[in-house]
Amino acid sequence: MDAVQAVAEPRRREILRLVWDAELSAGEIAERFDVTFGAVSQHLKVLRDSGLVTLRQDGKRRFYRADREAMGPLADYLQSMWAAKLDTLTELAEAAERTEQAERPGDPEGESS
């Protein structure tokens, strides 16, 4: 499976986001999902076989990290996609906060009693 096909699956994209800046053990990654450890392990194998993550073994523990250099232009695409999602989340949170403040009785924001 090539890298583009590997990241087409949402859970694999989320795994890549988790190991983008930090090395995590397979167990730490699996804890963040509502699927079995075996399912996460299969996703990690696809990412590893596609060259998108590196594996470091320490005893029985396996640690994964995104291999951004191996991704080439795909790395820039993924980063911009995640940044756009964060921007959208920020906008939604700010809009919800403004709505909540407008509906709240009492002093308008910024005025003191």
Beta strands, then each sheet from edge to edge (+ up, - down):
strand 1: 24-25
strand 2: 53-58
strand 3: 61-66
sheet 1: 1+ 3- 2+
end
